[in-house]
Amino acid sequence: MKRPTIGDIARRAGLSKAAVSYALNGRPGVSEETRERVSRIAHALGWRANIAALALSSERVGVAGLVVAGEVPWPTVEGIERELAGDGVALQVAIAKDAEETYQDWWASGRVDGMLLIDPRPDDPRIPLLHKLGVPTALIGASHPGMSAVLHDRTGACEQVTRHLAERGHTRIGHVAAGPDEAIAATRDLEDVTAVIYDDPMAAAKVVSTSGIRVPDDLAVVAWHDSPVCRLVNPEITAIRHDHAADGALAARLLLNLLSTGVPEQRETGLDELVVRGTT
């Protein structure tokens, strides 16, 4: 198939090539409504920026940055890398507790064209810093004005879990956000619950394997995130399965689009899947 061009977009939009170029490259001279319409048409046609031309014309380096400050699902990183590679963009990764310093260093030295943030925390200070620096950014699991974002709607997953537990007769369901070291104590502190949802699959595994609580006879256990550890204990743990690789690929695509058009986008990921195993 012929590669879509700016001319193709211009004909579809009824605009001049110059206006389309301004819209796609975030330059002044077109309205925000026109910029968004051009972006939608470009996406529909499958248009992608010519990375080599962009590097020559705008001094881009063809690199996106990712600073990992905590535990992240590795499939997310793999999804990011694969999507970027398809457009000839490399992924630069750093594991650093002081992510803010790394962001400032990479951006000030021109080592990256944009950033991805995939492990946001509540009131995460990294997000306003990236905004202040003016770094094109795509977020996973958070949103901020001027930034692209992949959002995870947990409502569907919550409904699946509660419906599943209710069908098995559970009416008092607890929630444990603590990590493995506190999981057993946090579980015992819950009163009159017959089922517990654990944010951390390692915490759920510890309760199943070492607490002495009879699972699922005395307590049903659900892990909010599926992981290999859920299948290494006996009984195996019922868990919510999420396509982290798809999250990463979508975030990378939104960052590439943002670099091309200057228009931030927000997308929601698909529904999660409840994988029923022996703990419920």
Secondary structure, DSSP 8 states (H G I E B T S, - for coil): -----HHHHHHHHT--HHHHHHHHTT-SSS-HHHHHHHHHHHHHHT----HHHHHHHH---SEEEEEE-S---HHHHHHHHHHHHHTT-EEEEEE-S-HHHHHHHHHHTT--SEEEE-S--TT-THHHHHHHHT--EEEES---TTSEEEE---HHHHHHHHHHHHHTT---EEEE---HHHHHHHHHHS-S-SEEEESSHHHHHHHHHHS---TTTT-EEEESS--GGGGTSSS--EEEE--HHHHHHHHHHHHHHHHHH----EEE----EEE--TT-
